[in-house]
Every structure is written in structure tokens, then in C-alpha cells.
Amino acid sequence: AARSPKMMENKVFLSFTFYSTILILKMYVVAIITGQVRLRKKAFANPEDALRNGGLQFYRQDPDVERCRRAHRNDMENIFPFLFLGAIYSLLDPSPTVARIHFLTFCVGRIVHTIAYLLQLRAPTRSVAYGVAQLPCFSMALQILLATTPHW
């Protein structure tokens, strides 16, 4: 694959790209798990899917499917803003080590959050993971605001 030399020189952006890709793959895994739970529990969101898999009685909700959906929605509510913040933060020329710590902390926090959600781990595991993942986002947002405030 052709590589842009400029992109390969930006260690912060490469780190951001790596962790962002891991997070997007994690979201795909949650989507696949949701589909598998739907099939296993025979709980389909659309009548045509229920008809194909046994009948309209399977056009219904299931608590386990809804848990997967909530985990996926929570990912979208948190990972999408991270993608914006991390990309802009990468342009601020931060320390590569500090930036990597931001990205790694968010990534690990989100992975632990998903595991805690799907495996129904005892509280406050999921809440702590959520909070830990929010810290680098607030840090990046603050740094972006400090860098851009003189220009508004």
C-alpha cells in the first residue's frame, strides 16, 4: 500500500490512527455480537427477519439484545466525539508520549466498558471505565479550546 510520507512522519497522528482503528473494530465486534444474540434469542427488530427465522412471534425485544444495543449506542456517543477530538488534538503538535497516553487510556477504558457492559460485571466497573475514558477526552477538548481561543 502506498504511504503518505507526511502522515508517516506524524507520530501523534499515527498513534491516534492506530487506537481509533482498534476502537472502530471493537464497535464492529459489538455489532456482530448483537446480531448473534438476536439469532440465538430469536428476537428480531424487523418483521421480515422474524418471518424468515420462525414467525412473527419472534418480532420482539429481548433484554440481552437490548443490552448489546445499549453498549453499541454508548460506543457511538463516546467514540465518535473521541475521533474528532483526537484528530484535532493531533494537529496541535502535542508530545507523542503524552498523546499516546491519552489515546491508550481512552481505548482501554472503552474496551473495559464494553466488557463490563456485555458481561454484566458488578458495579461500579462500567462507570469507572467510562470515567477513565472521559478524562483524556476532556483533556484534549481543553487543550483544543486553549489553542483556538485566541483565534475566535
C-alpha positions as CSV (number, residue, x, y, z in Angstrom):
1,A,0.0,0.0,0.0
2,A,1.2,3.5,-0.8
3,R,2.0,5.5,2.3
4,S,1.9,9.2,2.5
5,P,5.4,10.2,3.8
6,K,3.9,13.3,5.6
7,M,1.5,11.1,7.5
8,M,4.2,8.6,8.5
9,E,6.2,11.4,10.0
10,N,3.5,12.5,12.4
11,K,3.9,10.0,15.2
12,V,1.0,11.5,17.1
13,F,-1.4,11.1,14.2
14,L,-0.1,7.5,13.6
15,S,-0.8,6.7,17.2
16,F,-4.3,8.3,17.0
17,T,-5.0,6.3,13.8
18,F,-3.9,3.0,15.4
19,Y,-6.1,3.4,18.5
20,S,-9.0,4.8,16.5
21,T,-8.9,1.8,14.3
22,I,-8.9,-0.6,17.3
23,L,-12.0,1.2,18.6
24,I,-13.8,1.0,15.3
25,L,-13.0,-2.7,15.1
26,K,-14.3,-3.1,18.6
27,M,-17.6,-1.4,17.6
28,Y,-17.9,-3.9,14.7
29,V,-17.4,-6.7,17.1
30,V,-20.2,-5.4,19.3
31,A,-22.5,-5.1,16.2
32,I,-21.7,-8.7,15.3
33,I,-22.3,-9.9,18.9
34,T,-25.7,-8.1,18.8
35,G,-26.6,-9.9,15.7
36,Q,-25.5,-13.3,17.1
37,V,-27.5,-12.6,20.3
38,R,-30.6,-11.8,18.2
39,L,-30.3,-15.1,16.3
40,R,-29.6,-17.1,19.5
41,K,-32.5,-15.5,21.4
42,K,-34.8,-15.3,18.3
43,A,-35.5,-11.6,18.9
44,F,-35.7,-9.7,15.7
45,A,-36.2,-5.9,15.1
46,N,-37.9,-6.3,11.7
47,P,-41.0,-8.5,10.9
48,E,-39.3,-9.8,7.7
49,D,-36.4,-11.1,9.8
50,A,-38.7,-12.7,12.2
51,L,-40.7,-14.4,9.4
52,R,-37.5,-15.7,7.9
53,N,-36.5,-17.1,11.3
54,G,-39.6,-18.8,12.5
55,G,-42.5,-16.4,12.5
56,L,-43.9,-13.1,13.7
57,Q,-43.8,-14.2,17.3
58,F,-40.0,-13.5,17.1
59,Y,-40.6,-9.9,16.1
60,R,-39.9,-8.8,19.7
61,Q,-37.4,-7.3,22.1
62,D,-35.1,-9.3,24.3
63,P,-33.2,-7.9,27.4
64,D,-29.9,-9.4,26.2
65,V,-30.2,-7.9,22.8
66,E,-31.2,-4.5,24.3
67,R,-28.1,-4.7,26.5
68,C,-25.9,-5.2,23.4
69,R,-27.7,-2.3,21.7
70,R,-27.1,0.0,24.6
71,A,-23.4,-0.9,24.7
72,H,-23.2,-0.1,20.9
73,R,-25.1,3.2,21.4
74,N,-22.8,4.1,24.2
75,D,-19.8,3.5,22.0
76,M,-21.3,5.8,19.3
77,E,-21.9,8.5,21.9
78,N,-18.3,8.4,23.1
79,I,-16.1,7.1,20.3
80,F,-17.4,9.4,17.6
81,P,-16.5,12.5,19.7
82,F,-13.1,11.0,20.5
83,L,-12.4,10.6,16.8
84,F,-13.0,14.3,16.3
85,L,-11.1,15.4,19.4
86,G,-8.2,13.1,18.8
87,A,-7.8,14.2,15.2
88,I,-7.8,17.9,16.1
89,Y,-5.6,17.3,19.1
90,S,-3.1,15.6,16.8
91,L,-2.8,18.8,14.8
92,L,-1.7,20.7,17.9
93,D,1.7,19.1,17.9
94,P,1.5,17.6,21.4
95,S,4.2,15.4,22.9
96,P,4.0,12.0,21.2
97,T,4.3,10.2,24.6
98,V,1.6,12.3,26.2
99,A,-0.7,11.9,23.2
100,R,-0.2,8.1,23.2
101,I,-1.2,8.0,26.9
102,H,-4.4,10.0,26.0
103,F,-5.3,7.6,23.2
104,L,-4.3,4.4,25.1
105,T,-6.3,5.5,28.2
106,F,-9.4,6.1,26.1
107,C,-9.0,2.9,24.2
108,V,-8.5,0.7,27.3
109,G,-11.3,2.5,29.1
110,R,-13.7,1.8,26.3
111,I,-12.7,-1.8,25.9
112,V,-13.2,-2.4,29.7
113,H,-16.5,-0.5,29.5
114,T,-17.8,-2.8,26.7
115,I,-16.6,-6.0,28.6
116,A,-18.3,-4.8,31.8
117,Y,-21.5,-4.0,29.9
118,L,-21.8,-7.2,27.9
119,L,-20.7,-9.5,30.8
120,Q,-22.8,-7.6,33.3
121,L,-19.8,-7.1,35.6
122,R,-20.5,-5.8,39.1
123,A,-20.9,-2.0,39.5
124,P,-19.0,0.3,39.5
125,T,-16.7,-1.4,37.0
126,R,-18.5,0.0,33.9
127,S,-18.9,3.5,35.5
128,V,-15.2,3.6,36.4
129,A,-14.2,2.5,32.9
130,Y,-16.5,5.2,31.5
131,G,-15.0,7.9,33.7
132,V,-11.4,6.9,33.0
133,A,-12.1,7.1,29.2
134,Q,-13.6,10.5,29.6
135,L,-10.5,12.0,31.2
136,P,-8.4,12.1,28.1
137,C,-11.3,13.5,26.1
138,F,-11.8,16.4,28.5
139,S,-8.0,17.0,28.5
140,M,-7.9,17.0,24.6
141,A,-11.0,19.3,24.5
142,L,-9.5,21.7,27.0
143,Q,-6.2,21.8,25.0
144,I,-8.1,22.4,21.7
145,L,-10.0,25.2,23.3
146,L,-6.9,26.8,24.8
147,A,-5.2,26.6,21.4
148,T,-8.1,28.0,19.5
149,T,-9.5,30.7,21.9
150,P,-7.1,33.4,20.7
151,H,-8.5,33.0,17.2
152,W,-12.2,33.2,17.7
